[in-house]
Amino acid sequence: MSEVDPLPALAGAASILEWPLPPERDDAVCDEAARLVDWLFARVARGRGALDVAMGEGLHALGQGDRTLRLGYAGIGDYARERLGIPASTAVKMARLSRELRARPLLRAAVLAGEVTARRAATVLAVAVGEEEAAWVERARSETVRSLRKAVERTGSEQSQPGELPGSWPDEPWDRIRVPLGPEQRAVVDAALDLAGKLLGAAAPRWQRVEVIAEEYLGAHGMAEEAAPVPADALRDESLETLEEWLERESAQWAFLDRMDALPAPVVEEAAGAAALDASLKSLSGLRDRWDQVFGHLALIFRALEGWRRLGFASFDHYCAERLGMAGRTVAQRAALERTLREVPALGTALREGKLSYEKARLLASHLDRGCIEAFIDRAAGMTCIGLRRALEDWDDAQMCARGELVVRGPGRVCALFAAACAAMRKRGGRFVGAGECMLRMSEHFIETWGPALRDRPSLQKEVLARDRGLCRVPGCSRAAAHAHHIVFRSRGGADEAPNLVSLCAAHHLHGVHRGWVRVEGEAPGALRWRLGS
């Protein structure tokens, strides 16, 4: 990070802050505590952010050519999740921001120097081009995320939506669809979800499958005006926007808070080969884990203090965007995980000792009740992250079946779309229909529409793909399978039988296996031995 590592001093100061917080009713004491925590929190977030920028540079470099496949992974997301222990979506956004900054040298230099956070850079990315780049970089150095976002919106540019980049627009809220389903209803709904998987690909998450089922129903039956889903842009509360602007102006951008020096990102040698980049990224990931332990502790304490309110921010998300340069949901998830680590000491021990990665710990904490986590730790340690996620999803399914309900967590727009389909169905029938019956009817309509078109003709390859749930079997791969690969090649006498066939995605089959970067031996499905990497 620098010639003098600031983390030990920050970690030592953070360790003085006890958890749980002692009861304190004096607002003056709580306000002073919030400022103290902010002083530490903002600096730790800045250090962690510098590492994220450097890792983005490394991930972008690793994603060029066949470097990732040489390590045995089909893409950056799978590599980062399995090797670095960070969510695949986060890694993809890091690499994408790094790629986009290549075309904006002034903005890239400011980000690497720590003068502009990744969130501010992503906010102005679409308009900081050509002759306008220098002006937008200067604005990104001094203005708030909110004011930058509004300025970008005022440009009226068709390219002013920065898309899926770290901290670009306010996070789309996620919600839950919860519907009661009996065993017979669940069988029909599961059939529709499986059919949607054939349409979208076996790796499509459940919320995407529900989305296409609801869209198909609305497309066939029309959408009542009052049932129209709320546009994503309208999800942001205008009154909150006004409050943020007022607080920003009244506090002169929180001038009373301590200003921080720029913290440059570590340098990554991008011309290195796959193995050297992997080593550099592993080293950066280890540093990030050290910072993250302190970050999680401070996030938990700051949320318990409601520090954003005491420091003059409109919400926790507002504080995270402006002061930390991070998404509020990301920080809230880390605080929630920290609380779970305190409540389940075995999970915290496994994380600190390297038995579990951050991503595995997050998955266990988000899927399981506190009492079940400890029993899963040893099992999780021997699995890939994607394998653990699928096992936990199966566990969730079993629990939902036992409770007689279906729960789908997804973006707010998908929940709004499902509500719109339910409203249209009720209007069409002239009576109230419960959510469970609505889901059943949408599923029946989807099966009736798409069942004949997606009906498979029996074949050995399709039998193998069905046995493997339509998923690539290479450890750590999250992709849908496209081919059935002969474990012992037919040219070497391998049989054209199911035990000698395994499901692979196109990348792993055509490049990984046939270039020698992925090797498999044994019999499918349960006695396979894999070797990844050149």
C-alpha positions in Angstrom: 0.0 0.0 0.0 2.8 2.4 0.9 6.3 2.4 2.4 4.7 2.5 5.8 1.7 0.1 6.1 -1.1 2.1 7.8 -3.2 -1.0 8.6 -1.5 -2.0 11.9 -2.1 1.4 13.4 -5.7 1.6 12.2 -6.4 -2.0 13.3 -5.0 -1.2 16.8 -7.2 1.8 17.1 -10.3 -0.1 15.9 -9.6 -2.9 18.4 -10.2 -0.5 21.2 -13.8 -0.2 20.1 -15.7 -2.9 21.9 -18.6 -5.0 20.6 -21.4 -5.1 21.7 -21.4 -1.4 22.3 -21.9 -0.3 26.0 -25.2 1.4 26.6 -24.9 5.1 26.3 -27.8 7.6 26.3 -25.8 10.9 26.1 -26.1 12.1 22.6 -23.0 14.2 22.8 -20.9 11.1 23.7 -22.6 9.1 20.8 -21.9 12.0 18.4 -18.2 12.1 19.4 -18.0 8.3 19.1 -19.5 8.5 15.6 -16.9 10.9 14.5 -14.1 8.7 15.9 -15.5 5.6 14.1 -15.8 7.7 10.9 -12.2 8.8 11.1 -11.1 5.1 11.1 -13.9 3.8 8.9 -13.2 6.2 6.0 -9.5 5.5 6.1 -9.9 1.7 6.1 -12.5 2.0 3.3 -9.9 4.1 1.3 -7.2 1.5 1.8 -9.6 -1.3 0.8 -10.7 0.7 -2.2 -7.1 1.2 -3.4 -6.7 -2.6 -3.3 -9.9 -3.1 -5.2 -8.6 -0.7 -8.0 -5.3 -2.7 -8.2 -7.2 -6.0 -8.3 -9.4 -4.6 -11.1 -6.2 -3.8 -13.1 -5.0 -7.4 -12.5 -8.3 -9.0 -13.3 -8.6 -7.0 -16.5 -5.1 -8.2 -17.5 -5.8 -11.8 -16.6 -9.0 -11.7 -18.7 -7.1 -10.9 -21.9 -6.6 -13.8 -24.3 -6.5 -17.3 -22.9 -4.8 -16.4 -19.5 -7.8 -17.4 -17.4 -8.3 -20.7 -19.2 -4.7 -21.5 -18.7 -5.5 -21.5 -15.0 -8.5 -23.8 -15.6 -11.3 -21.2 -15.3 -13.7 -20.2 -18.0 -14.0 -16.6 -17.0 -12.8 -13.9 -14.6 -15.9 -14.3 -12.4 -15.3 -18.0 -11.7 -11.6 -17.4 -11.1 -12.1 -14.6 -8.7 -14.8 -16.4 -6.7 -12.8 -19.6 -6.4 -9.2 -18.3 -6.2 -9.6 -15.0 -4.5 -12.8 -15.5 -2.5 -14.7 -12.5 -3.8 -18.1 -12.5 -5.5 -18.0 -13.1 -9.2 -20.2 -10.1 -10.0 -17.8 -7.8 -8.0 -14.8 -9.1 -9.9 -16.5 -8.6 -13.3 -17.3 -5.0 -12.4 -13.8 -4.4 -11.2 -12.3 -5.6 -14.4 -14.9 -3.8 -16.5 -14.1 -0.5 -14.9 -10.4 -1.1 -15.5 -11.1 -1.8 -19.1 -13.3 1.3 -19.6 -10.7 3.5 -17.9 -8.2 2.5 -20.6 -10.0 4.9 -23.0 -9.9 7.7 -20.4 -6.3 8.2 -19.4 -6.8 11.3 -17.3 -9.6 9.7 -15.3 -7.6 6.4 -15.0 -4.6 8.3 -13.6 -6.7 10.0 -11.0 -8.3 6.7 -9.9 -4.9 5.0 -9.7 -3.5 7.9 -7.7 -6.4 7.7 -5.2 -7.7 11.2 -6.1 -11.0 9.9 -7.4 -12.9 7.0 -6.0 -14.1 4.1 -8.2 -17.7 5.2 -7.5 -17.1 8.7 -8.7 -15.2 7.5 -11.7 -18.0 5.1 -12.7 -20.6 7.9 -12.2 -18.9 10.2 -14.8 -17.5 7.4 -17.0 -20.0 7.8 -19.8 -19.5 11.5 -20.3 -15.8 11.9 -19.4 -14.6 11.4 -23.0 -12.6 13.3 -25.5 -12.2 17.0 -24.8 -14.7 16.8 -21.9 -12.6 14.3 -19.9 -10.4 16.8 -18.1 -13.3 18.9 -16.9 -15.2 15.9 -15.6 -12.1 14.6 -13.8 -11.8 17.9 -12.0 -15.4 17.7 -11.0 -15.0 14.2 -9.8 -12.2 15.3 -7.5 -14.3 17.8 -5.7 -18.1 17.2 -6.1 -20.3 14.6 -4.4 -21.6 11.5 -6.0 -25.1 12.9 -6.0 -24.2 16.1 -7.7 -22.1 14.3 -10.3 -25.0 11.9 -11.0 -27.4 14.8 -11.5 -24.9 16.6 -13.7 -24.5 13.5 -15.9 -28.3 13.2 -16.1 -28.5 16.8 -17.3 -26.2 16.1 -20.2 -29.1 14.2 -21.8 -26.5 11.9 -23.4 -27.8 8.6 -24.7 -24.6 7.1 -23.3 -25.1 8.7 -19.8 -26.1 5.4 -18.1 -22.9 3.9 -16.9 -24.4 0.4 -16.4 -23.0 -2.4 -14.3 -19.9 -0.8 -12.8 -18.8 -0.5 -9.2 -20.9 2.2 -7.6 -22.2 3.7 -10.8 -25.9 4.6 -10.0 -27.7 4.0 -6.7 -28.1 0.3 -6.1 -31.3 -1.3 -7.4 -33.1 -2.5 -4.3 -33.7 -6.3 -3.9 -36.8 -7.7 -2.5 -38.5 -11.1 -2.0 -41.4 -12.8 -3.7 -43.1 -15.1 -1.2 -46.0 -17.3 -2.4 -47.7 -20.3 -0.6 -47.7 -23.5 -2.7 -49.0 -26.9 -2.0 -47.2 -30.1 -3.2 -49.2 -30.3 -6.4 -48.9 -26.6 -7.2 -45.2 -26.8 -6.5 -44.7 -29.6 -9.0 -46.3 -27.5 -11.7 -44.2 -24.4 -10.8 -41.0 -26.4 -10.6 -41.8 -27.7 -14.1 -42.2 -24.2 -15.4 -39.0 -23.1 -13.7 -37.1 -26.0 -15.3 -38.5 -25.1 -18.7 -37.4 -21.5 -18.2 -34.0 -22.9 -17.4 -33.9 -24.6 -20.8 -34.8 -21.3 -22.4 -32.3 -19.2 -20.5 -29.6 -21.7 -19.7 -29.3 -24.1 -16.8 -27.1 -21.6 -14.8 -29.9 -18.9 -14.9 -30.9 -17.9 -11.3 -34.4 -18.5 -10.1 -35.3 -14.8 -10.2 -34.5 -14.6 -13.9 -36.7 -17.7 -14.5 -39.6 -16.1 -12.6 -39.0 -12.9 -14.7 -39.5 -14.6 -18.0 -42.6 -16.5 -16.7 -44.2 -13.3 -15.6 -43.2 -11.5 -18.8 -44.7 -14.3 -20.9 -48.0 -14.0 -19.1 -48.1 -10.2 -19.4 -47.2 -10.4 -23.1 -50.1 -12.7 -23.8 -52.8 -11.1 -21.6 -51.8 -7.4 -21.6 -50.9 -5.2 -18.7 -53.5 -3.2 -16.8 -52.5 0.4 -16.5 -52.6 0.3 -12.7 -50.5 -2.9 -12.9 -47.6 -1.4 -14.8 -44.3 -1.9 -12.9 -42.5 1.0 -11.5 -39.6 2.1 -13.7 -36.2 1.5 -12.2 -35.4 5.2 -12.2 -38.6 6.0 -10.2 -37.5 3.6 -7.4 -35.3 6.4 -6.0 -37.2 8.5 -3.5 -37.3 12.1 -4.6 -37.8 13.4 -1.1 -34.6 11.6 -0.1 -32.8 13.2 -3.0 -33.9 16.6 -1.9 -32.7 15.9 1.7 -29.3 14.7 0.4 -28.9 17.9 -1.6 -29.9 20.1 1.4 -27.5 18.3 3.8 -24.7 18.5 1.3 -25.2 22.2 0.9 -25.7 23.0 4.6 -22.6 21.1 5.7 -20.4 22.4 2.8 -19.9 18.7 1.8 -19.4 17.8 5.5 -16.4 20.1 5.9 -16.3 19.4 9.6 -15.2 15.8 8.9 -11.5 15.1 8.6 -10.1 15.3 5.0 -8.1 12.3 3.8 -4.9 12.2 1.8 -5.0 10.4 -1.6 -3.9 6.7 -1.3 -2.5 5.3 -4.6 -3.4 1.8 -5.7 -0.6 -0.8 -5.7 1.1 -1.3 -9.1 0.2 -4.6 -11.0 2.6 -5.8 -13.7 0.1 -6.4 -16.4 2.5 -7.8 -19.0 3.2 -10.8 -16.8 1.9 -14.3 -17.7 -1.1 -16.0 -16.2 0.8 -17.7 -13.3 2.5 -14.4 -12.3 -0.8 -12.5 -12.4 -2.4 -15.2 -10.4 0.3 -14.8 -7.8 0.0 -11.0 -7.7 -3.8 -11.2 -7.4 -3.5 -13.8 -4.6 -1.1 -11.5 -2.7 -3.5 -8.5 -3.2 -6.4 -10.7 -2.1 -4.6 -11.6 1.1 -4.0 -7.9 1.8 -7.6 -7.1 1.1 -8.7 -9.8 3.6 -6.6 -8.2 6.3 -8.2 -4.8 5.6 -11.6 -6.4 5.4 -11.4 -7.8 8.9 -11.0 -4.2 10.3 -13.6 -2.9 7.8 -16.2 -5.4 9.0 -15.7 -4.5 12.6 -16.0 -0.8 12.0 -19.0 -1.3 9.7 -20.9 -3.2 12.5 -20.1 -0.5 15.1 -21.0 2.4 12.8 -24.4 0.9 11.9 -25.1 0.2 15.5 -24.3 3.9 16.3 -26.4 5.1 13.4 -23.4 7.2 12.7 -24.7 8.5 9.3 -27.5 10.3 11.1 -25.1 11.8 13.7 -22.8 13.0 11.0 -25.4 14.7 8.9 -26.1 12.2 6.1 -29.6 11.4 4.8 -29.2 7.6 5.0 -26.6 4.8 5.4 -26.5 4.5 1.6 -25.8 8.2 1.3 -22.9 8.0 3.8 -21.4 5.0 2.0 -21.5 6.6 -1.4 -20.2 10.0 -0.4 -17.8 9.2 2.5 -16.6 5.6 1.7 -17.1 5.6 -2.1 -18.9 2.2 -1.8 -22.3 0.8 -2.4 -24.5 0.8 0.8 -25.7 -2.7 0.2 -22.1 -4.0 0.0 -21.2 -2.4 3.4 -24.5 -3.5 5.0 -23.8 -7.1 3.9 -20.3 -7.0 5.4 -21.7 -5.6 8.6 -24.3 -8.4 8.7 -21.6 -11.0 8.1 -19.5 -9.5 10.9 -22.5 -9.9 13.3 -22.8 -13.5 12.3 -19.1 -14.1 12.8 -19.5 -12.8 16.4 -22.6 -15.0 17.0 -21.0 -18.1 15.5 -17.4 -18.1 16.7 -16.5 -21.3 14.7 -17.3 -19.4 11.5 -15.1 -16.5 12.4 -12.3 -18.9 13.3 -12.6 -20.8 10.0 -12.4 -17.5 8.1 -9.4 -16.2 10.0 -7.5 -19.4 9.6 -8.1 -19.6 5.9 -10.3 -22.7 6.1 -13.1 -20.7 4.4 -12.9 -17.8 2.0 -14.9 -14.6 2.5 -17.3 -15.7 -0.2 -18.0 -19.1 1.5 -18.5 -17.5 4.8 -21.0 -15.0 3.2 -22.9 -17.8 1.6 -23.2 -19.8 4.8 -24.3 -16.7 6.7 -26.9 -15.6 4.1 -28.5 -19.1 3.6 -28.4 -20.8 7.0 -29.8 -20.2 10.4 -27.2 -19.5 13.1 -27.7 -23.0 14.6 -27.0 -24.7 11.3 -23.9 -22.9 10.2 -21.4 -24.7 12.3 -22.5 -28.1 11.0 -21.8 -26.9 7.4 -18.3 -25.5 8.0 -16.3 -28.7 7.4 -18.4 -29.7 4.4 -18.0 -26.2 2.9 -14.2 -26.2 3.3 -13.9 -29.2 0.9 -16.2 -27.7 -1.8 -15.9 -25.0 -4.4 -17.8 -21.8 -3.9 -20.2 -22.5 -6.7 -20.7 -26.1 -5.4 -21.4 -24.7 -2.0 -23.9 -22.2 -3.4 -25.8 -24.9 -5.3 -25.8 -27.2 -2.2 -27.2 -24.3 -0.1 -29.8 -23.6 -2.8 -30.9 -27.3 -2.7 -31.1 -27.0 1.1 -33.2 -23.9 0.8 -35.5 -25.7 -1.7 -36.0 -28.6 0.8 -36.8 -26.1 3.6 -39.3 -24.2 1.4 -41.0 -27.4 0.4 -41.4 -28.4 4.0 -42.9 -25.0 4.8 -45.2 -25.1 1.7 -43.9 -21.9 0.1 -41.7 -20.6 -2.6 -39.4 -17.6 -1.9 -37.6 -15.9 -4.7 -35.1 -13.1 -3.9 -34.4 -10.7 -6.8 -34.1 -7.1 -8.1 -37.0 -4.8 -7.3 -38.0 -4.6 -11.0 -38.6 -8.4 -11.0 -40.7 -8.2 -7.9 -42.7 -5.3 -9.4 -43.1 -7.3 -12.7 -44.5 -10.3 -10.8 -46.9 -8.0 -8.9 -48.0 -6.5 -12.2 -48.7 -9.9 -13.6 -50.7 -10.8 -10.5 -52.7 -7.5 -10.8 -53.4 -8.1 -14.5 -54.6 -11.6 -13.7 -56.9 -10.4 -11.0 -58.3 -7.7 -13.3 -58.9 -10.1 -16.1 -60.7 -12.5 -13.8 -62.7 -9.8 -12.0 -61.8 -11.3 -8.6 -59.0 -11.5 -6.1 -56.5 -14.3 -6.7 -53.9 -15.2 -4.2 -50.2 -15.0 -5.0 -49.9 -18.8 -5.0 -52.7 -19.3 -7.5 -51.3 -16.5 -9.6 -47.9 -18.2 -9.7 -49.6 -21.5 -10.6 -51.5 -20.0 -13.5 -48.5 -18.1 -14.9 -46.6 -21.4 -14.7 -49.3 -23.3 -16.5 -49.4 -20.7 -19.3 -45.6 -20.8 -19.7 -45.6 -24.6 -20.0 -48.5 -24.5 -22.5 -46.6 -21.9 -24.6 -43.1 -23.1 -24.4 -43.4 -26.8 -23.6 -43.9 -28.0 -27.2 -41.2 -25.7 -28.6 -38.6 -26.9 -26.0 -39.5 -30.6 -26.0 -36.3 -32.6 -26.4 -35.8 -35.6 -28.6 -34.1 -38.3 -26.6 -30.4 -38.8 -27.2 -27.3 -39.9 -25.2 -25.9 -36.4 -25.0 -29.2 -35.0 -23.6 -29.4 -37.8 -21.2 -25.9 -36.9 -19.9 -26.8 -33.2 -19.7 -29.9 -34.0 -17.8 -28.0 -36.2 -15.4 -25.6 -33.3 -14.7 -28.4 -30.8 -14.3 -27.4 -29.0 -17.5 -24.3 -27.6 -15.7 -20.6 -27.7 -16.5 -19.0 -30.2 -14.2 -15.5 -28.6 -14.1 -14.8 -27.6 -10.4 -15.6 -23.9 -9.9 -17.4 -23.4 -13.2 -20.7 -21.6 -13.0 -21.7 -21.9 -16.6 -24.4 -24.0 -18.3 -23.1 -27.1 -20.1 -23.1 -27.1 -23.9 -21.4 -30.4 -24.8 -21.0 -34.0 -23.5 -17.3 -34.7 -23.4 -15.7 -38.2 -23.7 -13.5 -38.7 -20.7 -11.5 -41.3 -22.5 -11.4 -40.0 -26.1 -13.1 -42.1 -28.7 -9.8 -42.0 -30.7 -8.2 -43.8 -27.7 -11.0 -46.4 -27.5 -13.3 -44.6 -25.1 -16.9 -45.9 -25.0 -19.9 -43.9 -26.2 -21.6 -44.5 -22.9 -22.9 -42.3 -20.1 -20.2 -43.2 -17.6 -17.6 -42.0 -20.1 -19.4 -38.7 -20.8 -19.3 -35.6 -18.7 -21.1 -32.2 -19.3 -18.9 -29.3 -20.1 -19.4 -25.7 -21.1 -18.0 -24.7 -24.6 -15.0 -22.8 -23.2 -13.8 -25.7 -21.0 -14.5 -28.3 -23.7 -13.1 -26.6 -26.8 -10.2 -24.7 -25.2 -9.6 -26.1 -21.7 -9.7 -29.8 -22.4 -8.4 -29.9 -26.0 -5.5 -27.6 -25.2 -4.5 -29.5 -22.1 -5.4 -26.9 -19.5 -8.2 -29.1 -18.0 -7.8 -32.9 -17.5 -10.3 -35.3 -16.2 -10.1 -39.0 -15.3 -12.5 -41.6 -13.8 -16.1 -42.4 -14.3 -19.1 -40.0 -14.4 -20.9 -38.8 -12.4 -19.4 -39.5 -9.0 -15.9 -40.8 -9.5 -14.2 -38.0 -11.5 -10.7 -36.6 -10.8 -9.9 -33.2 -12.1 -6.6 -31.3 -12.8 -6.8 -27.6 -13.6 -4.2 -25.3 -15.1 -1.2 -25.7 -17.4 
